[in-house]
Amino acid sequence: MSKTLVILVILFMSTPVVAQNSNNDYTIENTWGITKNTASGLIGGIVFKKSVRNTSGSFTTYGLELVNFKHPAQLKWVTGTGNSFILGKVNHLFAIRGQYGRDYVLFQKAPQQGVQITLNLAVGPSIGLESPYYIEYQQAMRVPYDPSIHSFEDITGRGFIFQGLFQSNIIIGANIKTSLSFEFGSLKSSVSGFEAGFLLDAYARKINMMATSGNYAVWPTAFIALFYGSRK
């Protein structure tokens, strides 16, 4: 896996510009948005990216992403009170991704119309937050879930999603992303559209998310992100 990541990094750093963006006179672009991936809930997280034009016509990019992961084996169970929790889940996984990359315009849109398609490539560090999964126990307390001591019949619901955030274990990793973005904005000073592609997170150890299923150190995902931003 490490050799593959190295090869991909070398390839994207040396990729030639596919198309020039000469009809657009902006030099800096800032975008932000929400993302959904194949290992998340309805909303996977939030993203921010800053792009700076190079003399070659491509863009150097700096990105920051805050996302959450859902284990593929997790299922909600409804308790007798009508609340729900995830049986066997012991930790959340939240990720903070830093990204450095290149954007290459493949198809340039005409002024104030059409669609612009851009190839996006990026790599960077990932910080995984292994955060305790809290439950409501015996209708009297919220505690980190431990399947070995908390009986199923006495669980009445789940805690708040960020309740154990300040008790998180920090796991260092790395990420690599390849995607296409489709811009539909009609104004020169703004940009809107969506991005779709693939992203891989690899951590120094397996993330202990489930007590009853296998856990993973490498998380490959497909994603889509809706973005909006400004140019100057």
Secondary structure as GFF3:
##gff-version 3
##sequence-region A 1 232
A	DSSP	alpha_helix	2	14	.	.	.	ID=ss1
A	DSSP	beta_strand	28	37	.	.	.	ID=ss2
A	DSSP	beta_strand	45	53	.	.	.	ID=ss3
A	DSSP	beta_strand	59	69	.	.	.	ID=ss4
A	DSSP	beta_strand	76	78	.	.	.	ID=ss5
A	DSSP	beta_strand	84	86	.	.	.	ID=ss6
A	DSSP	beta_strand	91	107	.	.	.	ID=ss7
A	DSSP	beta_strand	116	132	.	.	.	ID=ss8
A	DSSP	beta_strand	134	137	.	.	.	ID=ss9
A	DSSP	beta_strand	141	144	.	.	.	ID=ss10
A	DSSP	three_ten_helix	152	154	.	.	.	ID=ss11
A	DSSP	beta_strand	155	158	.	.	.	ID=ss12
A	DSSP	three_ten_helix	165	167	.	.	.	ID=ss13
A	DSSP	beta_strand	169	183	.	.	.	ID=ss14
A	DSSP	beta_strand	190	203	.	.	.	ID=ss15
A	DSSP	beta_strand	218	231	.	.	.	ID=ss16
###
